[in-house]
Amino acid sequence: MLALVGSPALAELPVVDEAHIAWLGCDYSIKVRQDSDGAPNPKPLYRISVENESLEPGSCLWSPNRRELATSKIPPRIKIEASHNGPVLAYSWGENIQCLGPWVRISIHNVNPSTLESSRQAKLEAWYQEDPTFEGWPRPGALYLDNLIVGSNFIQVTGDFSGNRISYAPNPVTGTHFVASYPMFFEVNHSPVINTHE
């Protein structure tokens, strides 16, 4: 039986994007299903989930499972890779803020192969620091996922961004592309090393 967390009708929604990996006889996937936000003027709402099933009958040690991770009002970008600690996945998600533009973040999860619960996770954000048009307060920026690289004990996410600050970067940043490297990701909670470029 499939375990559902989140919308009870999740299985009935159309899948608009998905990515898969094979790990220990199981197919692990991150999927994006399109829903509606249910407002008076409905707009798309994207539901992001992680799922597993057997590659072939009896090949997977664990029962089929599904867990909803997040929702997004902007089409998410998704990636999934295998590691010695199980599946690692990343996705960008967010919404458009009226008069300010898109606010898009990136989440990263290492999930337990049997339960799909997150055993380790991280989040990245971008913003415009002290924008004079916003009375000196930071305003939202956007981080769009491009790639996820998983090594023996590190992960790296890359993509493009808008803004002049990124989480954990010690100083204002420049450029339009970023690289966030997480050393010892599977062992300790180190801050990522952030590099940016044009």
Backbone bond lengths (Angstrom), bond angles and torsions (degrees), N, CA, C in turn:
res aa  C-N    CA-C-N  psi(-1)  N-CA   C-N-CA  omega(-1)  CA-C   N-CA-C  phi
1 M - - - 1.460 - - 1.522 109.08 -
2 L 1.328 116.54 140.46 1.450 121.58 -177.50 1.525 109.65 -83.53
3 A 1.323 117.06 129.08 1.461 120.55 177.54 1.513 108.75 -89.23
4 L 1.315 117.29 124.14 1.456 121.89 -179.12 1.513 109.61 -109.71
5 V 1.325 116.23 132.05 1.453 121.72 171.84 1.510 106.08 -123.76
6 G 1.324 118.60 127.70 1.448 121.11 -175.77 1.512 109.57 111.27
7 S 1.329 116.59 -144.05 1.453 121.23 -177.48 1.524 111.29 -61.98
8 P 1.357 118.25 129.44 1.464 119.75 179.63 1.523 112.28 -65.49
9 A 1.339 117.59 -21.69 1.460 120.95 -179.34 1.527 111.96 -96.57
10 L 1.330 116.87 16.17 1.464 120.60 -174.29 1.519 111.92 -55.18
11 A 1.329 117.25 -42.01 1.461 120.66 -176.16 1.519 112.50 -64.71
12 E 1.327 117.69 -22.16 1.453 121.31 -176.50 1.527 112.72 -88.68
13 L 1.325 118.60 -11.52 1.462 121.28 -178.37 1.520 110.49 -77.94
14 P 1.334 117.87 147.41 1.469 120.04 -179.86 1.531 112.07 -70.09
15 V 1.327 116.03 135.82 1.463 121.97 175.82 1.525 108.24 -81.89
16 V 1.341 117.21 123.63 1.460 121.15 -178.25 1.530 112.57 -107.79
17 D 1.319 117.20 -12.61 1.472 121.05 175.02 1.524 107.76 -160.39
18 E 1.323 116.60 148.12 1.461 120.42 177.38 1.518 110.11 -159.74
19 A 1.325 115.55 155.15 1.468 122.68 175.75 1.524 107.08 -141.50
20 H 1.348 116.97 145.31 1.460 122.22 -172.79 1.528 111.67 -131.38
21 I 1.336 114.96 153.32 1.461 122.08 166.83 1.529 107.85 -138.56
22 A 1.325 116.28 154.69 1.464 122.03 172.41 1.520 107.92 -102.76
23 W 1.347 116.73 133.72 1.470 120.77 -179.03 1.523 108.23 -150.81
24 L 1.330 117.27 117.26 1.466 123.76 177.67 1.532 112.84 51.16
25 G 1.327 115.58 46.58 1.453 120.44 176.40 1.513 115.57 80.28
26 C 1.321 116.43 2.75 1.466 120.93 -179.29 1.523 110.59 -112.86
27 D 1.301 115.60 150.23 1.462 121.83 170.50 1.525 107.46 -99.63
28 Y 1.340 115.95 116.12 1.455 121.39 175.34 1.524 108.29 -105.10
29 S 1.320 115.85 138.83 1.461 119.29 -177.61 1.518 110.61 -140.83
30 I 1.318 114.30 152.92 1.460 121.34 166.44 1.519 105.01 -114.74
31 K 1.329 115.71 128.14 1.464 120.62 -174.04 1.527 110.53 -127.30
32 V 1.326 114.61 148.92 1.457 122.17 175.56 1.526 107.59 -116.95
33 R 1.332 115.76 120.99 1.461 121.08 177.03 1.523 109.27 -111.69
34 Q 1.317 115.56 141.29 1.461 119.26 -178.56 1.516 110.91 -94.09
35 D 1.322 114.67 127.24 1.455 123.50 178.93 1.530 106.62 -123.82
36 S 1.329 116.38 -167.62 1.454 122.72 175.28 1.512 108.32 -126.84
37 D 1.334 116.64 146.18 1.460 119.14 -178.91 1.527 112.64 -76.73
38 G 1.335 117.85 -6.25 1.455 121.34 174.60 1.518 115.12 73.62
39 A 1.327 117.68 7.87 1.466 120.96 179.26 1.532 109.61 -70.39
40 P 1.346 117.08 169.03 1.473 119.18 177.99 1.529 112.64 -53.94
41 N 1.326 116.90 -36.69 1.464 121.63 172.49 1.522 106.95 -113.25
42 P 1.348 117.35 87.27 1.476 120.70 -170.51 1.526 113.13 -56.81
43 K 1.328 114.39 138.10 1.467 122.45 175.51 1.527 108.12 -124.63
44 P 1.332 116.85 157.19 1.470 118.84 -178.91 1.527 112.19 -60.83
45 L 1.310 115.06 140.65 1.461 123.54 172.43 1.521 106.31 -128.05
46 Y 1.322 116.59 124.51 1.459 121.34 -175.78 1.525 109.36 -101.71
47 R 1.331 116.12 127.34 1.456 122.19 179.55 1.530 109.04 -104.72
48 I 1.335 115.69 123.22 1.462 122.21 -176.24 1.525 108.24 -103.22
49 S 1.325 117.10 127.74 1.466 120.37 -178.70 1.522 110.51 -136.50
50 V 1.335 115.11 157.18 1.463 122.43 171.79 1.523 106.55 -111.99
51 E 1.343 116.34 139.92 1.458 121.06 -174.13 1.524 110.30 -141.42
52 N 1.327 115.54 158.55 1.466 119.17 172.25 1.526 110.19 -142.41
53 E 1.325 115.54 153.23 1.456 123.09 174.16 1.525 107.74 -158.95
54 S 1.310 117.34 168.45 1.464 121.37 179.94 1.518 110.39 -72.27
55 L 1.335 115.59 140.92 1.459 119.81 172.84 1.517 110.93 -66.39
56 E 1.324 115.63 -36.26 1.457 121.98 174.05 1.525 106.61 -149.67
57 P 1.321 119.21 162.70 1.471 119.99 -174.95 1.523 113.29 -52.24
58 G 1.342 115.01 125.47 1.454 121.12 176.59 1.515 115.96 78.73
59 S 1.343 118.21 4.07 1.472 119.18 -175.72 1.518 112.95 -84.32
60 C 1.321 118.28 -17.96 1.467 121.80 -176.06 1.522 110.05 -106.50
61 L 1.339 116.49 134.73 1.459 121.47 -179.24 1.520 112.69 -70.13
62 W 1.342 117.35 -21.56 1.450 120.65 -170.92 1.522 111.56 -114.59
63 S 1.311 115.71 150.61 1.453 121.46 179.49 1.525 110.64 -68.17
64 P 1.316 117.89 151.11 1.473 120.28 175.74 1.520 110.95 -55.21
65 N 1.310 115.10 141.39 1.459 120.18 -174.07 1.521 108.55 -149.57
66 R 1.324 115.61 159.45 1.464 121.29 176.83 1.516 108.26 -149.35
67 R 1.340 116.52 138.64 1.464 120.58 176.93 1.520 109.74 -139.30
68 E 1.319 116.33 127.62 1.457 120.02 176.68 1.523 109.24 -77.74
69 L 1.327 115.83 133.62 1.459 122.18 -175.72 1.520 112.79 -100.13
70 A 1.330 116.93 -41.16 1.460 120.63 -173.74 1.516 109.11 -167.96
71 T 1.328 114.93 168.08 1.455 121.19 169.72 1.524 108.21 -122.23
72 S 1.316 115.64 156.82 1.458 120.75 -178.15 1.521 109.11 -145.94
73 K 1.319 116.23 143.29 1.463 120.79 175.13 1.523 111.54 -97.27
74 I 1.337 115.63 -1.09 1.465 123.15 174.58 1.521 106.55 -116.99
75 P 1.343 119.47 137.79 1.468 119.26 -179.78 1.529 111.48 -52.53
76 P 1.336 118.30 120.67 1.463 120.87 -177.11 1.531 111.74 -73.04
77 R 1.321 115.11 156.04 1.458 122.15 166.61 1.520 106.42 -106.55
78 I 1.323 118.14 135.58 1.463 121.39 -172.29 1.521 111.53 -130.98
79 K 1.344 116.15 149.48 1.471 123.32 175.02 1.527 108.14 -147.38
80 I 1.338 116.51 149.66 1.460 121.30 173.87 1.519 108.42 -144.99
81 E 1.340 116.82 139.59 1.455 123.09 179.33 1.531 108.67 -139.77
82 A 1.321 115.65 161.03 1.459 121.18 177.65 1.523 109.87 -95.68
83 S 1.335 115.43 147.89 1.457 121.79 173.85 1.519 108.36 -138.91
84 H 1.336 116.58 171.48 1.460 119.33 176.63 1.527 111.84 -65.74
85 N 1.342 117.20 -17.04 1.462 122.27 178.71 1.518 112.59 -100.78
86 G 1.312 117.47 14.06 1.453 119.78 -178.95 1.515 112.36 104.12
87 P 1.327 116.93 -174.59 1.457 121.07 -176.71 1.529 112.69 -64.17
88 V 1.326 115.65 141.94 1.457 123.14 172.30 1.523 106.62 -120.96
89 L 1.294 116.55 130.27 1.462 119.24 -178.91 1.515 110.32 -134.28
90 A 1.327 114.58 155.36 1.464 121.12 178.71 1.523 108.06 -141.01
91 Y 1.318 115.62 149.91 1.457 119.95 178.26 1.526 109.76 -155.41
92 S 1.317 115.75 147.75 1.460 120.91 171.97 1.526 108.01 -99.84
93 W 1.319 116.40 145.27 1.462 121.72 -176.08 1.523 109.30 -154.70
94 G 1.320 116.72 153.98 1.457 118.16 179.64 1.515 112.92 170.27
95 E 1.324 113.77 -156.24 1.460 120.99 -175.59 1.520 109.13 -158.08
96 N 1.308 115.40 163.98 1.464 120.73 173.65 1.517 108.88 -91.88
97 I 1.346 116.32 126.49 1.453 121.72 178.16 1.526 107.91 -96.77
98 Q 1.308 115.96 125.44 1.455 120.50 -176.41 1.525 111.28 -54.54
99 C 1.313 115.75 130.73 1.473 125.14 179.02 1.533 113.45 71.48
100 L 1.332 118.81 -4.78 1.463 121.03 -177.34 1.522 112.64 -117.79
101 G 1.318 118.07 -22.45 1.459 120.67 -179.59 1.512 113.04 97.02
102 P 1.318 117.00 -166.73 1.475 120.24 -175.00 1.522 112.94 -73.18
103 W 1.324 115.09 138.74 1.467 123.21 171.79 1.528 105.96 -117.29
104 V 1.321 116.44 103.97 1.464 121.80 -172.59 1.525 109.28 -125.93
105 R 1.332 116.24 129.68 1.462 122.59 179.60 1.528 109.33 -116.70
106 I 1.331 115.98 169.10 1.466 121.94 175.50 1.519 108.28 -123.12
107 S 1.320 116.16 132.37 1.459 122.00 174.01 1.523 109.54 -116.03
108 I 1.322 115.62 144.99 1.463 123.20 -179.01 1.519 107.87 -128.76
109 H 1.332 117.24 134.99 1.461 121.35 -179.07 1.524 110.43 -136.26
110 N 1.317 115.89 137.04 1.469 122.43 162.61 1.518 104.77 -103.19
111 V 1.344 118.00 116.95 1.457 120.20 -172.31 1.524 111.71 -104.50
112 N 1.327 114.80 147.21 1.452 121.44 174.33 1.528 109.03 -65.11
113 P 1.335 118.72 126.38 1.468 120.47 -174.67 1.522 114.64 -59.95
114 S 1.338 117.62 -28.71 1.469 119.52 -176.64 1.523 112.90 -90.94
115 T 1.333 117.79 -41.10 1.468 121.06 -174.87 1.524 113.45 -99.20
116 L 1.323 116.91 -19.77 1.471 124.43 -174.54 1.528 112.37 68.14
117 E 1.329 117.12 8.65 1.464 119.88 172.97 1.530 109.08 -72.09
118 S 1.315 116.92 151.86 1.464 121.11 -178.20 1.522 110.43 -77.31
119 S 1.325 116.52 120.76 1.460 120.45 176.05 1.526 110.90 -89.32
120 R 1.310 116.98 -23.22 1.460 122.22 174.93 1.520 107.77 -154.53
121 Q 1.322 117.03 140.02 1.451 119.08 179.64 1.519 111.35 -149.12
122 A 1.328 114.91 161.81 1.461 121.67 -179.92 1.515 108.38 -149.61
123 K 1.338 115.98 159.43 1.459 120.75 179.20 1.522 109.37 -139.63
124 L 1.326 115.62 143.58 1.462 122.08 177.28 1.524 109.26 -122.45
125 E 1.339 116.13 143.00 1.458 122.00 176.81 1.522 109.29 -136.11
126 A 1.314 115.68 156.03 1.463 122.16 173.23 1.526 108.69 -127.41
127 W 1.322 116.62 153.15 1.454 120.32 176.61 1.528 109.57 -157.97
128 Y 1.311 114.99 167.42 1.467 122.56 173.70 1.518 107.20 -97.19
129 Q 1.324 116.42 116.83 1.457 120.84 -176.85 1.515 110.82 -82.03
130 E 1.324 116.88 126.77 1.460 123.84 173.50 1.524 111.71 50.33
131 D 1.302 115.99 55.20 1.462 122.29 176.21 1.527 108.47 -72.21
132 P 1.344 119.57 118.40 1.464 120.59 -176.75 1.528 113.04 -60.82
133 T 1.325 117.96 -25.62 1.465 120.00 178.29 1.524 111.68 -75.05
134 F 1.330 117.34 -9.05 1.462 121.22 -179.32 1.525 109.63 -119.14
135 E 1.346 115.47 34.60 1.462 123.71 175.23 1.522 113.21 55.42
136 G 1.327 116.56 37.46 1.454 120.51 174.46 1.510 115.74 81.51
137 W 1.342 118.74 -5.77 1.457 121.34 -179.90 1.519 110.47 -89.31
138 P 1.328 117.58 149.14 1.469 119.31 173.93 1.521 109.90 -61.32
139 R 1.322 116.17 145.33 1.463 119.51 173.59 1.523 108.58 -124.91
140 P 1.324 117.18 157.16 1.458 120.04 -172.51 1.524 113.53 -61.30
141 G 1.325 114.75 144.84 1.458 122.71 169.58 1.521 108.19 -117.08
142 A 1.318 115.56 -163.74 1.462 118.78 -176.78 1.518 110.62 -144.11
143 L 1.332 115.11 140.07 1.463 123.22 173.55 1.530 107.71 -122.02
144 Y 1.329 116.08 122.77 1.464 120.71 -179.50 1.524 109.33 -112.56
145 L 1.319 116.02 123.88 1.459 121.80 -177.17 1.526 111.16 -70.25
146 D 1.333 115.03 135.31 1.459 120.92 175.29 1.520 111.49 -115.28
147 N 1.351 116.75 -45.90 1.460 119.22 -175.93 1.526 110.88 -149.68
148 L 1.331 114.83 154.40 1.465 123.50 175.48 1.517 107.41 -128.16
149 I 1.328 116.28 124.36 1.460 122.06 178.75 1.522 107.79 -118.24
150 V 1.329 116.97 129.98 1.457 122.02 -178.60 1.517 109.05 -119.76
151 G 1.346 116.12 121.65 1.458 121.53 176.96 1.518 111.22 -105.99
152 S 1.325 116.24 -167.77 1.463 120.14 -176.82 1.522 112.15 -64.61
153 N 1.324 117.76 -33.91 1.461 119.58 178.74 1.529 112.28 -147.58
154 F 1.327 116.60 24.69 1.455 119.56 178.03 1.518 108.21 -145.67
155 I 1.314 115.05 161.70 1.455 119.73 168.95 1.526 108.29 -133.18
156 Q 1.321 115.04 160.58 1.457 121.18 179.11 1.525 107.74 -142.97
157 V 1.319 115.62 134.54 1.460 120.47 173.35 1.516 108.57 -120.00
158 T 1.326 116.03 142.65 1.459 121.64 179.61 1.520 109.01 -130.79
159 G 1.325 115.55 160.06 1.443 120.31 177.46 1.507 111.31 172.36
160 D 1.334 115.97 -163.98 1.455 120.32 177.71 1.530 108.72 -117.34
161 F 1.318 115.40 162.02 1.464 118.93 -173.62 1.520 110.73 -149.12
162 S 1.334 114.50 162.20 1.457 122.43 168.12 1.522 107.41 -125.87
163 G 1.315 116.45 142.17 1.455 121.43 -177.29 1.518 110.58 127.30
164 N 1.334 116.11 -179.20 1.471 119.97 176.79 1.526 112.78 -128.06
165 R 1.338 115.79 8.46 1.464 120.37 171.76 1.526 108.92 -137.67
166 I 1.333 115.77 145.79 1.463 122.42 174.50 1.520 107.37 -132.47
167 S 1.314 116.85 142.60 1.459 121.42 179.13 1.518 111.24 -43.75
168 Y 1.334 116.33 134.34 1.467 125.04 173.64 1.527 114.02 75.29
169 A 1.334 119.05 -13.10 1.466 119.30 175.54 1.526 107.43 -71.86
170 P 1.337 118.83 128.73 1.463 120.15 -173.06 1.521 113.88 -71.58
171 N 1.325 117.96 -20.88 1.458 121.78 -175.14 1.516 110.13 -133.18
172 P 1.331 117.09 165.41 1.462 118.74 172.54 1.529 110.76 -55.18
173 V 1.316 115.96 146.58 1.459 121.05 -176.10 1.522 110.33 -113.68
174 T 1.326 114.93 158.68 1.452 121.41 176.25 1.519 108.86 -128.30
175 G 1.317 116.23 164.69 1.451 120.57 179.25 1.509 111.78 105.29
176 T 1.318 115.94 -173.00 1.464 121.63 -178.83 1.530 112.30 -128.85
177 H 1.349 117.52 -5.51 1.467 121.20 -179.48 1.525 109.20 -126.19
178 F 1.324 116.50 149.76 1.462 120.29 -178.68 1.521 110.60 -132.42
179 V 1.336 115.08 156.51 1.456 124.07 170.53 1.528 106.44 -130.88
180 A 1.323 117.35 122.17 1.465 122.11 176.72 1.523 108.38 -114.73
181 S 1.328 116.91 115.71 1.462 122.38 -177.13 1.522 109.32 -109.73
182 Y 1.335 116.01 128.60 1.461 122.52 -179.91 1.523 109.18 -110.64
183 P 1.345 118.46 98.43 1.465 120.00 177.30 1.526 110.63 -73.23
184 M 1.314 116.71 146.50 1.472 121.60 177.28 1.531 111.34 54.26
185 F 1.327 117.86 36.49 1.463 122.07 -173.00 1.522 112.16 -57.42
186 F 1.331 117.52 -36.50 1.459 120.57 -173.71 1.524 113.19 -84.87
187 E 1.335 118.13 -3.95 1.461 120.54 -175.28 1.523 113.58 -116.63
188 V 1.319 117.38 -45.24 1.465 120.28 -175.23 1.523 109.42 -137.29
189 N 1.331 114.88 160.72 1.458 120.69 -178.07 1.531 111.01 -90.58
190 H 1.341 115.29 72.49 1.462 119.68 175.23 1.528 110.16 -81.10
191 S 1.319 116.17 146.09 1.467 119.59 171.42 1.525 108.44 -68.64
192 P 1.315 117.51 148.38 1.467 119.19 178.81 1.523 111.19 -73.91
193 V 1.313 115.28 157.51 1.460 122.91 170.70 1.525 106.46 -93.71
194 I 1.324 116.85 121.55 1.462 122.43 -175.41 1.521 110.56 -106.52
195 N 1.317 116.49 126.52 1.464 122.40 172.13 1.516 108.94 -125.66
196 T 1.332 116.15 143.92 1.464 120.54 178.87 1.523 109.88 -129.41
197 H 1.322 116.15 155.74 1.463 121.78 178.90 1.509 109.13 -159.26
198 E 1.350 115.32 167.65 1.474 120.58 178.07 1.526 109.85 -73.77
